Amino acid sequence: MERPTTHRSSRSLIAALAVLALLASLAGCSSRSHTAQSSGAVAADAPAARGEMLAPSTPPAPADAAKSVADGVVAQAANAGGAMVPALPVATRHEIIYTGEMRVEVEDVQAAVRQVEKTVAGAGGWVSNHQFDTDAQGARRAVVEVRIPTAAFGATRDALHAIGDVDHDAVQSQDVGRQLVDLEARLRNLQREESVISALFDRKGKMGEVLEVEHELARVRGEIEAVQGQLRYLNEQVSYSTLSLTLEPKRPAIEHKIASWNLGYHVIRAWKLLATATRMFVTSIIYVTILALPILVLGWATWRALHVFGLRRTRTD
């Protein structure tokens, strides 16, 4: 009774192994077919790509030469050696623009302005702007903007601390190194393009072609001037830092004590808020009264008319 069961188990095991072998062979064939198709596609595209790169280009006409100069330079650089040239790493460059703000309480505003001008001039800087005005309390104050060489920016700020009591001092910085690198690279490309377009004037051509080349040259030179202007501005901002000073007269000692004493400070603020709330309340009453008065008059007139009409009807009945 055990032999038939054993034979059946052996046959089942052999059948299962055969099925697995068949599935494995089908998977291998599919993989080889997919690889062959991919290789064929790459091989088919490669000659076309080589044909496109090795095909001789048609020389541009003089009228179109100016427009295709930049594209031709980029295409030659990209196709050099039959492959794209990898970008070279650019070294990190830091160019910092410093901007500072300072608020100082002084004994004499006019004398403090003269001292600021003297200190800044001694550091190699200058006063770029200054103005005088009056604050809410009627005190005269000055706002002075100075330009200081970046190398002496810190020392000059420390020297200006001595003109009075510094109430606020802050410095902001901006790194424009990457922007300068990009502008310089753009300038070099435009200058190369300018030299190539300038050489086209030596060629003989029709008047229309010469005018078109001249127009393209004027456009490139305009872009060069714009980039050079941006470079000059950024380099000047990097070389000279900007400091804005607000010079105010010193407040009485009692004001400093009240400002530092929290209770007195909040009492004063509470009185101010009470005055503001009272003013708003009175203003609201005025507006409500003026707006509601016509409605009240109209309502009273309607009620009066209805009352008189009712009395007359009663008498008639």
C-alpha positions in Angstrom: 0.0 0.0 0.0 3.0 2.4 0.6 4.6 2.0 -2.9 1.9 3.8 -4.9 2.0 6.7 -2.5 5.8 6.9 -2.8 5.7 6.8 -6.6 3.0 9.5 -6.7 5.1 11.8 -4.4 8.2 11.3 -6.6 6.2 12.1 -9.7 4.8 15.2 -8.1 8.3 16.4 -7.0 9.7 15.9 -10.5 6.8 17.7 -12.1 7.3 20.7 -9.7 11.0 20.8 -10.5 10.2 20.7 -14.2 7.8 23.7 -13.9 10.4 25.7 -12.0 13.1 25.0 -14.6 10.7 26.1 -17.4 9.8 29.3 -15.6 13.5 30.1 -15.1 14.4 29.5 -18.8 11.5 31.8 -19.9 12.7 34.6 -17.5 16.3 34.3 -18.9 15.1 34.6 -22.5 13.0 37.6 -21.7 16.0 39.3 -20.0 18.3 38.6 -22.9 15.7 39.9 -25.4 15.3 43.1 -23.5 19.1 43.6 -23.2 19.5 43.0 -27.0 16.8 45.5 -27.8 18.4 48.1 -25.5 21.8 47.5 -27.0 20.3 47.7 -30.5 18.6 51.0 -29.7 21.9 52.5 -28.3 23.9 51.2 -31.3 21.3 52.7 -33.7 21.3 56.1 -32.0 25.1 56.3 -31.7 25.8 56.6 -35.5 23.1 59.2 -35.7 24.6 61.2 -32.9 28.1 60.8 -34.3 26.8 61.9 -37.7 25.2 65.0 -36.2 28.5 65.9 -34.5 30.8 65.1 -37.4 28.6 66.6 -40.1 30.2 69.7 -41.6 28.5 72.9 -40.6 27.5 75.4 -43.3 29.3 78.7 -42.9 27.0 81.4 -41.7 26.2 84.3 -44.0 27.8 87.7 -43.0 24.3 89.0 -42.0 23.8 86.1 -39.6 27.3 85.8 -38.4 26.9 88.3 -35.6 23.8 86.5 -34.2 25.4 83.1 -34.3 28.8 84.0 -32.7 27.8 83.3 -29.1 25.9 80.1 -30.1 28.8 78.9 -32.1 31.3 79.4 -29.2 29.0 77.5 -26.8 28.4 74.7 -29.3 32.2 74.3 -29.9 32.9 74.2 -26.2 30.1 71.7 -25.6 31.0 69.4 -28.5 34.8 69.5 -28.0 36.1 65.9 -28.1 32.7 64.6 -29.0 31.4 64.9 -25.4 30.3 67.6 -23.0 33.1 69.2 -21.1 32.5 68.9 -17.3 32.2 72.2 -15.4 35.3 73.1 -13.4 34.8 73.7 -9.7 34.7 77.4 -8.8 36.6 78.5 -5.7 34.5 80.1 -3.0 34.8 83.9 -3.0 33.5 86.1 -0.3 32.8 89.8 -0.9 30.9 91.3 2.0 28.9 94.5 2.1 28.5 95.9 5.6 25.6 98.3 6.6 25.3 99.7 10.2 22.9 101.7 12.2 23.6 103.6 15.4 21.5 105.8 17.6 23.4 108.0 20.1 22.2 110.5 22.7 24.5 113.6 22.8 24.7 116.9 24.7 24.9 119.1 21.7 23.6 117.7 18.3 25.5 120.3 16.2 28.8 119.7 17.9 28.3 115.9 17.6 27.7 116.2 13.8 31.0 118.0 13.5 32.8 115.4 15.6 31.3 112.6 13.4 32.5 114.4 10.2 36.0 114.7 11.7 36.2 111.1 12.8 35.0 109.7 9.5 37.3 111.9 7.5 40.3 110.7 9.6 39.4 107.1 8.7 39.4 107.9 5.0 35.6 108.2 4.6 33.1 110.9 4.0 29.5 112.1 4.9 27.2 111.1 2.1 24.0 112.6 3.5 22.8 114.4 6.6 19.6 116.1 7.7 18.1 117.8 10.7 14.6 117.5 12.0 12.5 117.9 15.2 11.1 114.9 17.1 7.6 114.7 18.7 8.8 116.4 21.9 10.2 119.4 19.9 13.9 118.4 20.4 16.2 118.9 17.4 18.0 115.8 16.1 20.3 114.9 13.2 20.5 111.8 10.9 23.9 111.4 9.3 24.9 108.8 6.7 28.6 108.2 6.3 30.7 105.9 4.0 33.7 104.3 5.7 36.5 102.1 4.2 35.6 98.5 5.1 39.0 97.9 6.6 38.4 100.7 9.1 34.7 100.1 9.7 35.0 98.4 13.1 37.6 100.9 14.5 35.5 103.9 13.3 32.4 102.5 14.9 34.2 102.1 18.2 35.5 105.7 18.0 32.0 107.0 17.3 30.8 105.4 20.6 32.7 108.1 22.5 30.5 111.0 21.2 27.7 110.1 23.5 25.5 107.4 25.0 24.8 104.7 22.5 21.2 103.6 22.6 21.2 101.3 19.6 23.9 99.7 17.5 23.4 97.1 14.8 25.3 95.8 11.7 24.0 93.8 8.8 26.2 92.0 6.2 25.6 90.7 2.6 27.9 88.4 0.7 27.9 89.3 -3.0 30.9 87.2 -4.0 28.9 84.8 -6.2 27.2 87.7 -7.9 30.5 89.4 -8.7 31.9 86.1 -10.1 28.9 85.7 -12.4 29.1 89.3 -13.6 32.8 89.0 -14.4 32.2 85.8 -16.3 29.4 87.5 -18.3 31.6 90.5 -19.0 34.4 88.3 -20.4 32.0 86.5 -22.7 30.5 89.7 -23.9 34.0 91.2 -24.6 34.9 88.1 -26.6 31.7 88.4 -28.6 32.4 92.1 -29.1 35.9 91.3 -30.6 34.4 88.7 -33.0 31.7 91.0 -34.2 34.2 93.8 -34.6 36.2 91.6 -36.9 33.2 91.2 -39.2 33.6 94.9 -40.2 36.7 94.0 -42.1 34.7 91.7 -44.4 33.1 93.1 -47.5 29.3 92.7 -47.7 26.1 94.4 -48.6 25.0 97.6 -46.9 22.1 95.8 -45.1 24.5 93.2 -43.8 26.9 95.9 -42.5 24.1 97.7 -40.8 22.9 94.6 -39.1 26.4 93.8 -37.8 26.7 97.3 -36.5 23.3 97.0 -34.7 24.5 93.8 -33.1 27.7 95.4 -32.1 25.9 98.3 -30.5 23.7 95.9 -28.5 26.7 93.9 -27.2 28.5 97.1 -26.2 25.4 98.3 -24.4 25.3 95.1 -22.4 29.0 95.4 -21.6 28.4 98.9 -20.2 25.5 97.7 -18.1 27.6 94.9 -16.6 30.5 97.2 -16.0 28.2 99.6 -14.1 26.9 96.8 -11.9 30.5 95.7 -11.2 31.6 99.2 -10.3 28.6 99.6 -7.9 29.1 96.3 -6.1 32.9 96.8 -5.8 32.3 100.3 -4.4 29.8 98.9 -1.9 32.2 96.3 -0.8 35.1 98.7 -0.5 33.2 101.3 1.6 30.7 100.3 4.3 27.6 102.5 5.1 26.8 103.7 8.6 23.6 105.6 9.5 23.8 107.6 12.7 20.9 109.2 14.5 22.0 111.9 17.0 19.5 112.9 19.6 19.7 115.2 22.6 20.1 113.5 25.9 16.8 113.1 27.8 16.5 114.3 31.4 17.5 111.9 34.1 13.9 111.6 35.3 12.8 110.2 31.9 15.5 107.6 32.1 14.4 106.6 35.6 10.8 106.4 34.5 11.7 104.4 31.5 13.8 102.0 33.6 11.1 101.8 36.4 8.4 99.5 35.1 5.7 100.7 37.4 6.0 104.4 36.3 6.3 103.4 32.7 3.1 101.4 32.8 1.3 104.1 34.7 2.1 106.6 32.0 1.1 104.1 29.3 -2.2 103.5 31.1 -3.0 107.2 31.3 -2.3 107.5 27.5 -4.5 104.5 26.8 -7.3 106.0 29.0 -7.1 109.3 27.1 -7.2 107.4 23.8 -10.1 105.3 24.8 -12.0 108.4 26.1 -11.4 110.2 22.9 -12.6 107.3 20.8 -15.7 107.0 23.0 -16.6 110.6 22.7 -16.1 110.5 18.9 -18.3 107.4 18.6 -21.1 109.2 20.6 -20.9 112.2 18.2 -21.1 110.0 15.1 -24.0 107.9 16.5 -25.9 111.0 17.5 -25.5 112.7 14.2 -26.4 109.6 12.2 -29.3 108.6 14.5 -30.9 112.1 14.7 -32.6 112.0 11.2 -34.0 108.6 12.0 -35.4 109.7 15.4 -37.0 112.8 13.8 -38.6 110.7 11.0 -39.8 108.2 13.6 -41.3 110.9 15.8 -43.0 112.5 12.8 -44.5 109.2 11.7 -45.8 108.4 15.2 -47.3 111.9 15.5 -49.1 111.6 12.2 -50.5 108.2 13.1 -51.6 109.6 16.5 -53.4 112.6 15.0 -55.1 110.4 12.4 -56.3 108.1 15.1 -57.8 110.9 17.2 -59.7 112.3 14.2 -61.1 108.9 13.3 -62.2 108.4 16.9 -64.1 111.7 16.9 -65.7 110.9 13.6 -67.1 107.6 14.9 
